[in-house]
Amino acid sequence: MIKRIRISAILTILAMLTCNRMIGSALILSSAEPTVYASHATGKVGDVVEVLISLENNPGVVAMQLTVTYNEAALKLVGVIDEGKLGQAMHTSNLLLNPYPLTWMNGLALTNFNNNGVITKLRFEILAEAGNYPITITSKGIYNQAMQAVRFDIVNGSVTSQAVTSDPVTHTVTFLDWNGTVLKTETVNHGSSATAPANPIREGYTFTGWDKTFNNVINDLTVKAQYKANTSDPVTRTVIFLDWNGAELKTETVNHGSSATAPANPAREGYTFTGWDKAFDNVTSDLTVTAQYEAVTLVHNPVSQAVLSAYPNPVSKGSTLNIEGVAKGSHIEVYNVQGACVCRTIATENPAQLMLDVPAGIYIVRTHNGEIKIIINI
């Protein structure tokens, strides 16, 4: 019967408004003020943050009712987590209530709950940007086991919403020299300006600027150095073309950075001209270029003891090619490097004569006496 009366008394007291928080000499005071704290939280729009409700200097209670008021245009209550430090929690599941009530009631308790620290956690989703939104705690009644009102100071909290900042849009500006060499690469913010590298130097030329502007950059950009030739005193280079034996085939003077022109392909008996030993475009110094050859392979036929040979080799397209070492009536076939037969005939004399109207290139002449490589020039 006594426990039922106590429950009834607590329910009646909790129904009272804030005026019931002070009951004359029945008000319980402690040497250190009991305090309800709401914490501060920080986040961005869309974040879910926690505001902690805590007690300090709790003298002992069995019943407590608090309300939490907040700006529902900026915050949305999405969860309530009770820590079990004040006995039985009777918080409503209706999270849309604002103010939201927090209620603890322990009518059958024989002793007070004097726990301190976090008693519950309120979880808020941040809806608005860039603001500080108060979390206001109001006491609706706090009582101890003797049914006496207990006074608690209240320190309110807040949720701070930070401004949402996005990473700036950036662009890459690449500065190139006349020959494509990268002089500088710079990353700039959209609409900003790039800074050019030091003016480049090119022998025989004067730097005149860049081929495009690079202020107010709104996309990736490639900027190339521009030059003007020093016509008053051009820098020249000498290119000498030599044959395999050192014989001079041609000498040419070209401007610095220009290309030389090779002489006609030289001929060497028993060899095929294959090209030059070095490149002669973009000449930046005096240059000596030497002709390169490959020996013509002669195939010996051990049966006939005849040597298969072809001349002139190389031979110009449409000119007569002589094939020695082929018996009359023997088949002669000519193949390209892809293995396709481009000519097939029968020798009627020795040396046999062929006139090949085929594209320039390397070919293989095959007979009963072996095979030999020939080169046809234009």
Secondary structure, 3 states (H helix, E strand, C coil): CHHHHHHHHHHHHHCCCHHHHCCHHHCECCCCCCEEEECEEEECCCCEEEEEEEEECCCCECEEEEEEECCCCCEEEEEEEECCCCCCECCCCCCCCCCEEEEEECCCCCCCECCCEEEEEEEEEECCCCEEEEEEEEEEEEECCCCCEECCEEECEEEEECCCCCCCCEEEEEEECCCCCEEEEEEEECCCCCCCCCCCCCCCEEEEEECCCCCCCCCCEEEEEEEEECCCCCCEEEEEEECCCCCEEEEEEEECCCCCCCCCCCCECCEEEEEECCCCCCCCCCEEEEEEEEECCCEECCCCCCEEEEECCCEECCCEEEEECCCCCCEEEEEECCCCEEEEEECCCCCEEEECCCCCEEEEEEECCEEEEEEEEC
